[in-house]
Every structure is written in C-alpha cells, then in structure tokens.
Amino acid sequence: MRRRTVLTMAGAGALGALAGCLSPSTDDGSTAAGAEGGDDEPADDTDDTAENEGPLTDYQYTAPPQIVDLAEQNHESTLRTVPARHEIVTEEASGGPTTLPEVWAWQADDLEPSVPGPIYRMTEGESFELTYDNSGHNRPHTVHVHALSKSWKDDGAPVSTRMQVDPDESHTYELAGDVPGTHFYHCHVQTHNHLDMGMYGLIRVDPEDYQEPDREYFLTLREWDSRLHTQNAGGDAEYSPTDRNPNLYTINGRSAPSTFHPELGSPLLVSEGETMRIHLTNAGYDSHPFHTHGHRFTVVEKDGSPIPEEAQYKEDVINVAPAERYTIELEATADPGIYPAHCHKVHHVTTDGAYPGGMATAIVYEEIMDTEEFAAVMDDAGFDG
C-alpha cells in the first residue's frame, strides 16, 4: 500500500499548536473531440428544486484542500471531477451559511473532493504521471498545467490539441518538474465556465536546494458569481459570462469569518521571531492586491522564477493578476497580535455585499491565543476548539 503525506492548509505544525491553545453538448454533456466543449447546460443529474424551500442539491460538501507529497506515492496520482456543494461561509460561522449549491471539485486518489483542488508537491528534477479519470462527471474535461514541460498532446488545451477527456474516459498526463516554483492547473474545456465552477489547483515544485521556512502557507485568491452555480444546480438564475458580476470573494475557497477557522480556513499562524513563506495564486478573473497589516514582506519568486536578492525590497501590498503566482516572505517581528491580511479592493472584503467578509484572513501570533480577542475571532469563525 502506498503511503501519502497529507498536510492541511493550516501548515504542518500550526494546527496542533492552535488546538492545544484553545483547549481551556449532447444530452450527456459530451462533445466531439477537438471542440472547445459544448454549451454548458445545467447538469441533468441534479434535482430541480428552484420552487421548493429545500437545498438545490444534496451533493456531499467539499473538504479543505490538502497537500499531496508525490514522492510518497511513486510519483503517480489519479484526479477526478466530482459534483459537490461548497460552503463559502460555514453554517457555524457568524453570518453563515453561504453555500454554492454546485461546484465541480477536484478529487485526488482517495482524498475528499476540494475547492481549490489538491496541492501536488514534488522536487525539481522529478516527474510524475497524472491520470485524469472522467468517470464521475457528465461533461468533457482536461488538465492544463502552467509552466511545467509536457508533450504537446498533454497540454490540455483542446482548441489546439484536439484532445479532451470525455465522460467515462481517462488520460494520463506526463509532467516534468523542471520549473521550480508554485504553478497553476485547471480544466481548459469551456474554461470561462469550468474554471469558474471550481476546477483549479496548484502544483508546487521545490528547488533541489530548497530551504524550508519556519511556517509555509498556500493562499489561492478567487472571486465568484453565484448565479452560475445556482443555474448549474437547476435553480432560478440567469448567468452569462459576458455579464459576470462577482458577489463572493474567497481565500482557499472560504470567505471571512470562515477564513479564520484553523481547520477549514487559512489563518497564518506564526510565533514571534519566525520566518513565514506564503505562496499566493490568483485563480480568478479579477486582479487582487494582497495587503498585510503590521508586516512588510519580500517577493522571492514570481511564476516559478526566483527574484535576485539585489532586486528584492520590502513592501506591504502586491497586485496579483489572474493566474499569477508570487511567493513572499516576512519576519514575525511585530508586536504579537492578530493582523489582517486581505485584498485591498475593499469591496472584495464582502460576502454578497456584507462587510466584513470575503477575501480576508490574518497573521495570528500564537503568543496571543489565550486572549479574549482571539477567542472572539474563533467564535465568529465557528471554531469552538
């Protein structure tokens, strides 16, 4: 049996520390190979309950994205697409719930489906086989990976390769870990809708001489127009990509206050004096200027390219364009506390128009986890320890 190292998005050691401190198209959706996918009609396997008071779908809920260490499983993985429900703000959190009734989540091997999808991690010079098994969905899909070398036929763009993975088919992509850095992957069939439905994730290629920081986090930024998800779930909504108007904004698939939840969200936990490394990716269509309170950071990587030391400088906001990836580093030298980190298009710090919410999390010092302020933040997030 293969072993797998799975780490939560909260970081390898942070979650345990936090828990301890809190203890006091055709009818079936297929299309001809080579077309860029057919029209995306609502899935025919969802319940049309638009006129009822109950939920539009009874799909399983997504789990938080997880890190998959490819070396632990012979550099092989199988990826699937699973219809699921996705809680932007959980029911337990203040102001919740806010739920997308249908997303198309990535599921790696025997892990739970997630949005974003799993983070594949490998070392420079390695390669891996990614098998996309489309036995769980009624539309064609592909896997397109940014930056990494692959054959033309494995590029995952059917508009040029004339190849896609139709329902009940599979394809194995051979990918080389020849570009160190953090890289984006997504479906490239009807990309304007399939990516919007949640089909995106990250691949991390560590340089051969990679020096691990004290704390390391992956933050994926994205905005959503919930009408698309209601429409695909059979609900009463009209959506057009030419009229896309986001009303939800997330980090790692959650909006504040759920972003502060240590098991479901993305709090940036740190202890005084430690070095933190954050891998930022924009999986949306709008730009997102990411700002840190109380800390200035240095950009050390951009789209897999290291930034020379002579070109590095301190800053506290960086604009992340669609599909861009930045790796930033900062030192935890501020007065220990809870410091917001958020998109500075301030209307992106809303959830369906309500502020505060949306694309916000925080740098949280472990030294203040026994304070009333921290307990109040956790209460808002729906985390009772």
Secondary structure, DSSP 8 states (H G I E B T S, - for coil): -----EEETT-TTHHHHHHHHH----TTS---TTSS-------TTS---TTSSS-S----B-B--EEEEGGGGTTEEEEEEEEEEEEEE-TTSTT--EEEEEEEEEEETTS--BSS--EEEEETT-EEEEEEE-SS-SS-B--EESSS---GGGS--HHHH---B-TT-EEEEEEE--S-EEEEEE--SSHHHHTTTT-EEEEEEE-TT----SEEEEEEEEEE-HHHHHHHTT-S----GGG----EEEETTB-TTGGG-TTTS--EEE-TT-EEEEEEEE-SSS-EEEEESS--EEEEEETTEE--GGG--EESEEEE-TT-EEEEEEE--S-SSEEEEEESSGGGS-BTTBSS-SSEEEEEEGGGTTSHHHHHHHHHHT---
